[in-house]
Amino acid sequence: SGKTLAYLVPLLSTLSESLFSRHRIRVKAEEDVGDVTDDLLSRIARQNSPDMKGRVASLGKSGGGVSKPLALIVVPT
């Protein structure tokens, strides 16, 4: 009936706006995680490059390379 529809239209509009703003927040959070992950992976790639390994090996000839890892990556399966 008209009364039910008149009540539901503003409610659905508010719900739609709320869901849209939550979606935007979630997408931004996912992009932020992607940016941090890309930065971390590029740092790991630089640390593991042959050029960097040569520098580290020449710095500590008595040591066995890098004693502390840069990061521990856990991938859920």
DODRENKOL-694132 format. One record per atom (N, C-alpha, C): x, y, z; residue number from 1; atom name; residue in one letter. Coordinates in steps of 0.05 Angstrom, whole numbers, plus 32768, in hexadecimal, padded with zeros to 4 digits. Example, Ala and Ser with C-alpha at 12.3 -4.5 7.8 and 13.67 -1.06 7.14 Angstrom:
// residues 2
<fiza <8108, 7F8E, 809C>, 1, "N", "A">,
<fiza <80F6, 7FA6, 809C>, 1, "CA", "A">,
<fiza <8108, 7FBE, 809C>, 1, "C", "A">,
<fiza <8101, 7FD3, 808E>, 2, "N", "S">,
<fiza <8111, 7FEB, 808F>, 2, "CA", "S">,
<fiza <8102, 8001, 809D>, 2, "C", "S">,
***
This chain:
// residues 77
<fiza <8011, 7FE8, 8000>, 1, "N", "S">,
<fiza <8000, 8000, 8000>, 1, "CA", "S">,
<fiza <8011, 8019, 8000>, 1, "C", "S">,
<fiza <8006, 8030, 7FFD>, 2, "N", "G">,
<fiza <8014, 8049, 7FFB>, 2, "CA", "G">,
<fiza <8023, 8050, 8015>, 2, "C", "G">,
<fiza <8017, 804A, 802C>, 3, "N", "K">,
<fiza <8024, 8051, 8045>, 3, "CA", "K">,
<fiza <803D, 8040, 8049>, 3, "C", "K">,
<fiza <803C, 8027, 8043>, 4, "N", "T">,
<fiza <8054, 8016, 8046>, 4, "CA", "T">,
<fiza <806A, 801F, 8034>, 4, "C", "T">,
<fiza <8063, 8025, 801B>, 5, "N", "L">,
<fiza <8077, 802E, 8008>, 5, "CA", "L">,
<fiza <8083, 8049, 8010>, 5, "C", "L">,
<fiza <8072, 805B, 801A>, 6, "N", "A">,
<fiza <807C, 8075, 8023>, 6, "CA", "A">,
<fiza <808F, 8072, 803B>, 6, "C", "A">,
<fiza <808B, 805D, 804B>, 7, "N", "Y">,
<fiza <809D, 8059, 8062>, 7, "CA", "Y">,
<fiza <80B7, 804B, 8058>, 7, "C", "Y">,
<fiza <80B5, 8039, 8045>, 8, "N", "L">,
<fiza <80CD, 802A, 803D>, 8, "CA", "L">,
<fiza <80E0, 8039, 802B>, 8, "C", "L">,
<fiza <80D6, 804B, 801B>, 9, "N", "V">,
<fiza <80E8, 8059, 8008>, 9, "CA", "V">,
<fiza <80FE, 8069, 8017>, 9, "C", "V">,
<fiza <80F8, 8079, 802B>, 10, "N", "P">,
<fiza <810E, 8087, 8039>, 10, "CA", "P">,
<fiza <8120, 8073, 8048>, 10, "C", "P">,
<fiza <8114, 805E, 8053>, 11, "N", "L">,
<fiza <8124, 804A, 8061>, 11, "CA", "L">,
<fiza <8138, 803C, 804E>, 11, "C", "L">,
<fiza <812E, 8034, 8036>, 12, "N", "L">,
<fiza <8140, 8028, 8023>, 12, "CA", "L">,
<fiza <8155, 803B, 8019>, 12, "C", "L">,
<fiza <814E, 8054, 8016>, 13, "N", "S">,
<fiza <8162, 8068, 800D>, 13, "CA", "S">,
<fiza <8178, 806B, 8022>, 13, "C", "S">,
<fiza <8170, 806C, 803B>, 14, "N", "T">,
<fiza <8184, 806E, 8051>, 14, "CA", "T">,
<fiza <8196, 8055, 8052>, 14, "C", "T">,
<fiza <818A, 803E, 804F>, 15, "N", "L">,
<fiza <8199, 8025, 804F>, 15, "CA", "L">,
<fiza <81AC, 8024, 8038>, 15, "C", "L">,
<fiza <81A3, 802D, 8020>, 16, "N", "S">,
<fiza <81B4, 802D, 8009>, 16, "CA", "S">,
<fiza <81CC, 803F, 800D>, 16, "C", "S">,
<fiza <81C8, 8057, 8018>, 17, "N", "E">,
<fiza <81DE, 806A, 801D>, 17, "CA", "E">,
<fiza <81F1, 805E, 8031>, 17, "C", "E">,
<fiza <81E7, 8051, 8046>, 18, "N", "S">,
<fiza <81F8, 8045, 805A>, 18, "CA", "S">,
<fiza <8209, 802F, 804E>, 18, "C", "S">,
<fiza <81FD, 801E, 803E>, 19, "N", "L">,
<fiza <820C, 8008, 8031>, 19, "CA", "L">,
<fiza <8220, 8012, 801E>, 19, "C", "L">,
<fiza <821A, 8027, 800F>, 20, "N", "F">,
<fiza <822C, 8033, 7FFC>, 20, "CA", "F">,
<fiza <8244, 803F, 800B>, 20, "C", "F">,
<fiza <8240, 804D, 8021>, 21, "N", "S">,
<fiza <8256, 8058, 802F>, 21, "CA", "S">,
<fiza <8267, 8042, 803C>, 21, "C", "S">,
<fiza <825B, 802D, 8046>, 22, "N", "R">,
<fiza <826B, 8017, 8051>, 22, "CA", "R">,
<fiza <827B, 8009, 803B>, 22, "C", "R">,
<fiza <8270, 8007, 8023>, 23, "N", "H">,
<fiza <827E, 7FFB, 800D>, 23, "CA", "H">,
<fiza <8297, 800C, 8006>, 23, "C", "H">,
<fiza <8293, 8027, 8005>, 24, "N", "R">,
<fiza <82AA, 8039, 7FFF>, 24, "CA", "R">,
<fiza <82C0, 8036, 8014>, 24, "C", "R">,
<fiza <82B8, 8034, 802D>, 25, "N", "I">,
<fiza <82CC, 8030, 8043>, 25, "CA", "I">,
<fiza <82DB, 8016, 803F>, 25, "C", "I">,
<fiza <82CC, 8001, 8039>, 26, "N", "R">,
<fiza <82D8, 7FE6, 8035>, 26, "CA", "R">,
<fiza <82EB, 7FE7, 801D>, 26, "C", "R">,
<fiza <82E3, 7FF3, 8007>, 27, "N", "V">,
<fiza <82F5, 7FF4, 7FF0>, 27, "CA", "V">,
<fiza <830E, 8004, 7FF6>, 27, "C", "V">,
<fiza <830B, 801A, 8004>, 28, "N", "K">,
<fiza <8323, 802A, 800C>, 28, "CA", "K">,
<fiza <8336, 801A, 801E>, 28, "C", "K">,
<fiza <832A, 800B, 8031>, 29, "N", "A">,
<fiza <833B, 7FFB, 8042>, 29, "CA", "A">,
<fiza <8349, 7FE5, 8032>, 29, "C", "A">,
<fiza <833C, 7FD9, 801F>, 30, "N", "E">,
<fiza <8349, 7FC5, 800E>, 30, "CA", "E">,
<fiza <835F, 7FD1, 7FFE>, 30, "C", "E">,
<fiza <835B, 7FEA, 7FF3>, 31, "N", "E">,
<fiza <8370, 7FF7, 7FE4>, 31, "CA", "E">,
<fiza <8388, 7FFE, 7FF6>, 31, "C", "E">,
<fiza <8382, 8006, 800F>, 32, "N", "D">,
<fiza <8398, 800C, 8022>, 32, "CA", "D">,
<fiza <83A8, 7FF3, 8028>, 32, "C", "D">,
<fiza <839B, 7FDD, 802C>, 33, "N", "V">,
<fiza <83A9, 7FC4, 8031>, 33, "CA", "V">,
<fiza <83BA, 7FBC, 8019>, 33, "C", "V">,
<fiza <83AF, 7FC0, 8001>, 34, "N", "G">,
<fiza <83BD, 7FBA, 7FE8>, 34, "CA", "G">,
<fiza <83D6, 7FCB, 7FE6>, 34, "C", "G">,
<fiza <83D4, 7FE5, 7FED>, 35, "N", "D">,
<fiza <83EB, 7FF7, 7FEB>, 35, "CA", "D">,
<fiza <8400, 7FEF, 7FFF>, 35, "C", "D">,
<fiza <83F9, 7FE8, 8017>, 36, "N", "V">,
<fiza <840C, 7FE0, 802B>, 36, "CA", "V">,
<fiza <8419, 7FC5, 8023>, 36, "C", "V">,
<fiza <840A, 7FB3, 8018>, 37, "N", "T">,
<fiza <8414, 7F99, 800F>, 37, "CA", "T">,
<fiza <8428, 7F9E, 7FF8>, 37, "C", "T">,
<fiza <8421, 7FAF, 7FE5>, 38, "N", "D">,
<fiza <8433, 7FB4, 7FCF>, 38, "CA", "D">,
<fiza <844D, 7FC0, 7FD9>, 38, "C", "D">,
<fiza <844B, 7FD3, 7FEC>, 39, "N", "D">,
<fiza <8463, 7FDF, 7FF7>, 39, "CA", "D">,
<fiza <8475, 7FCA, 8005>, 39, "C", "D">,
<fiza <8468, 7FB9, 8015>, 40, "N", "L">,
<fiza <8477, 7FA4, 8023>, 40, "CA", "L">,
<fiza <8484, 7F91, 800F>, 40, "C", "L">,
<fiza <8476, 7F89, 7FFB>, 41, "N", "L">,
<fiza <8481, 7F76, 7FE7>, 41, "CA", "L">,
<fiza <8498, 7F83, 7FD8>, 41, "C", "L">,
<fiza <8496, 7F9C, 7FD2>, 42, "N", "S">,
<fiza <84AC, 7FAA, 7FC4>, 42, "CA", "S">,
<fiza <84C5, 7FAC, 7FD6>, 42, "C", "S">,
<fiza <84C0, 7FB1, 7FF0>, 43, "N", "R">,
<fiza <84D7, 7FB1, 8003>, 43, "CA", "R">,
<fiza <84E4, 7F96, 8005>, 43, "C", "R">,
<fiza <84D4, 7F81, 8006>, 44, "N", "I">,
<fiza <84DF, 7F66, 8007>, 44, "CA", "I">,
<fiza <84EE, 7F5F, 7FEE>, 44, "C", "I">,
<fiza <84E3, 7F68, 7FD7>, 45, "N", "A">,
<fiza <84F1, 7F63, 7FBE>, 45, "CA", "A">,
<fiza <850C, 7F71, 7FBD>, 45, "C", "A">,
<fiza <850D, 7F89, 7FC7>, 46, "N", "R">,
<fiza <8527, 7F98, 7FC8>, 46, "CA", "R">,
<fiza <853A, 7F8A, 7FDB>, 46, "C", "R">,
<fiza <8531, 7F80, 7FF2>, 47, "N", "Q">,
<fiza <8542, 7F73, 8005>, 47, "CA", "Q">,
<fiza <854D, 7F59, 7FFA>, 47, "C", "Q">,
<fiza <853D, 7F4C, 7FE9>, 48, "N", "N">,
<fiza <8545, 7F31, 7FDF>, 48, "CA", "N">,
<fiza <8552, 7F33, 7FC3>, 48, "C", "N">,
<fiza <8556, 7F4B, 7FB9>, 49, "N", "S">,
<fiza <8563, 7F4D, 7F9F>, 49, "CA", "S">,
<fiza <8580, 7F44, 7FA1>, 49, "C", "S">,
<fiza <858B, 7F39, 7F8B>, 50, "N", "P">,
<fiza <85A7, 7F30, 7F8C>, 50, "CA", "P">,
<fiza <85BA, 7F47, 7F93>, 50, "C", "P">,
<fiza <85B5, 7F5F, 7F8B>, 51, "N", "D">,
<fiza <85C6, 7F75, 7F91>, 51, "CA", "D">,
<fiza <85C7, 7F7A, 7FAF>, 51, "C", "D">,
<fiza <85AF, 7F7A, 7FBC>, 52, "N", "M">,
<fiza <85AE, 7F7E, 7FD9>, 52, "CA", "M">,
<fiza <85BB, 7F67, 7FE8>, 52, "C", "M">,
<fiza <85B7, 7F4F, 7FDF>, 53, "N", "K">,
<fiza <85C3, 7F38, 7FEC>, 53, "CA", "K">,
<fiza <85E1, 7F39, 7FEB>, 53, "C", "K">,
<fiza <85EC, 7F43, 7FD5>, 54, "N", "G">,
<fiza <8609, 7F47, 7FD3>, 54, "CA", "G">,
<fiza <8613, 7F5B, 7FE7>, 54, "C", "G">,
<fiza <8604, 7F71, 7FEA>, 55, "N", "R">,
<fiza <860C, 7F86, 7FFD>, 55, "CA", "R">,
<fiza <860B, 7F7B, 801A>, 55, "C", "R">,
<fiza <85F5, 7F6D, 8020>, 56, "N", "V">,
<fiza <85F3, 7F62, 803B>, 56, "CA", "V">,
<fiza <8609, 7F4E, 8041>, 56, "C", "V">,
<fiza <860F, 7F3D, 802D>, 57, "N", "A">,
<fiza <8624, 7F29, 8031>, 57, "CA", "A">,
<fiza <863F, 7F37, 8035>, 57, "C", "A">,
<fiza <8644, 7F4D, 8027>, 58, "N", "S">,
<fiza <865E, 7F5A, 802A>, 58, "CA", "S">,
<fiza <8660, 7F69, 8044>, 58, "C", "S">,
<fiza <8649, 7F71, 8050>, 59, "N", "L">,
<fiza <864A, 7F80, 8069>, 59, "CA", "L">,
<fiza <8651, 7F6D, 8080>, 59, "C", "L">,
<fiza <8646, 7F56, 8080>, 60, "N", "G">,
<fiza <864B, 7F44, 8097>, 60, "CA", "G">,
<fiza <8657, 7F2A, 808D>, 60, "C", "G">,
<fiza <8670, 7F2A, 8087>, 61, "N", "K">,
<fiza <867C, 7F11, 807B>, 61, "CA", "K">,
<fiza <867C, 7EFA, 808F>, 61, "C", "K">,
<fiza <867E, 7F00, 80A9>, 62, "N", "S">,
<fiza <867D, 7EEA, 80BC>, 62, "CA", "S">,
<fiza <8661, 7EE0, 80C1>, 62, "C", "S">,
<fiza <864D, 7EF1, 80BC>, 63, "N", "G">,
<fiza <8631, 7EE9, 80C1>, 63, "CA", "G">,
<fiza <8626, 7ED9, 80AA>, 63, "C", "G">,
<fiza <860F, 7ECD, 80AF>, 64, "N", "G">,
<fiza <8602, 7EBC, 809B>, 64, "CA", "G">,
<fiza <85EC, 7ECB, 808C>, 64, "C", "G">,
<fiza <85F0, 7EE3, 8085>, 65, "N", "G">,
<fiza <85DB, 7EF2, 8076>, 65, "CA", "G">,
<fiza <85CA, 7F02, 8089>, 65, "C", "G">,
<fiza <85B1, 7F05, 8083>, 66, "N", "V">,
<fiza <859F, 7F15, 8093>, 66, "CA", "V">,
<fiza <8597, 7F04, 80AB>, 66, "C", "V">,
<fiza <859B, 7F0F, 80C3>, 67, "N", "S">,
<fiza <8594, 7F00, 80DB>, 67, "CA", "S">,
<fiza <8577, 7F03, 80E3>, 67, "C", "S">,
<fiza <856A, 7F1A, 80DC>, 68, "N", "K">,
<fiza <854E, 7F1E, 80E3>, 68, "CA", "K">,
<fiza <853F, 7F22, 80C9>, 68, "C", "K">,
<fiza <8529, 7F13, 80C5>, 69, "N", "P">,
<fiza <851A, 7F17, 80AC>, 69, "CA", "P">,
<fiza <850B, 7F31, 80AC>, 69, "C", "P">,
<fiza <8506, 7F3C, 8095>, 70, "N", "L">,
<fiza <84F8, 7F55, 8092>, 70, "CA", "L">,
<fiza <84DB, 7F52, 809A>, 70, "C", "L">,
<fiza <84CE, 7F3D, 8092>, 71, "N", "A">,
<fiza <84B2, 7F39, 8097>, 71, "CA", "A">,
<fiza <84AB, 7F1B, 8096>, 71, "C", "A">,
<fiza <8495, 7F14, 80A3>, 72, "N", "L">,
<fiza <848A, 7EFA, 80A2>, 72, "CA", "L">,
<fiza <846F, 7EFC, 8094>, 72, "C", "L">,
<fiza <846C, 7EEF, 807E>, 73, "N", "I">,
<fiza <8453, 7EF1, 806F>, 73, "CA", "I">,
<fiza <8444, 7ED8, 8073>, 73, "C", "I">,
<fiza <842B, 7EDB, 807E>, 74, "N", "V">,
<fiza <841A, 7EC5, 8083>, 74, "CA", "V">,
<fiza <8403, 7EC6, 806F>, 74, "C", "V">,
<fiza <83FF, 7EB0, 8060>, 75, "N", "V">,
<fiza <83EA, 7EAF, 804D>, 75, "CA", "V">,
<fiza <83D5, 7E9B, 8056>, 75, "C", "V">,
<fiza <83BD, 7EA4, 805C>, 76, "N", "P">,
<fiza <83A8, 7E91, 8065>, 76, "CA", "P">,
<fiza <83A0, 7E7F, 804E>, 76, "C", "P">,
<fiza <839C, 7E66, 8054>, 77, "N", "T">,
<fiza <8394, 7E53, 8040>, 77, "CA", "T">,
<fiza <8379, 7E46, 8047>, 77, "C", "T">,
***
